[in-house]
């Protein structure tokens, strides 16, 4: 029973965090739109700094949610997997590129030949 209560509380706290993050982004957007008229003394750079701070705050708020924690875990696992990748050498890359190019040329010639054959057959029947 306590796990259900904790889960329910955790879900509501996560929902509040998401709503706050969205509210911060909306406030940043609306504030940026109307700040030149309401506060003309604010320079463009000051508005940019305020937007960046609000954006980073909203991002930080989303990263402390359950979904944000899962996303961070996924990123860490992806980085570990990316370190395990064995990248091809320059020679292997060139060979593979040439093979793909050759296959594309051959297949385009085959398709052109089949299309021409079908076109010739259709024109012989209709023509």
SULTA-V23229 format. One record per pair of residues at least 24 apart in sequence whose ideal C-beta (glycine too) atoms are under 6 Angstrom apart, sorted by the first residue. I is the first residue (numbers start at 1). J is the second residue. D is the distance in Angstrom with one decimal. If there is no record, write none. Layout:
i=I j=J d=D
i=I j=J d=D
This chain:
i=14 j=65 d=4.6
i=14 j=66 d=5.3
i=17 j=61 d=5.5
i=17 j=65 d=4.9
i=20 j=61 d=5.9
i=21 j=58 d=4.3
i=21 j=61 d=4.4
i=21 j=62 d=4.8
i=24 j=54 d=5.4
i=24 j=57 d=5.9
i=24 j=58 d=4.3
i=25 j=58 d=5.1
i=28 j=54 d=4.0
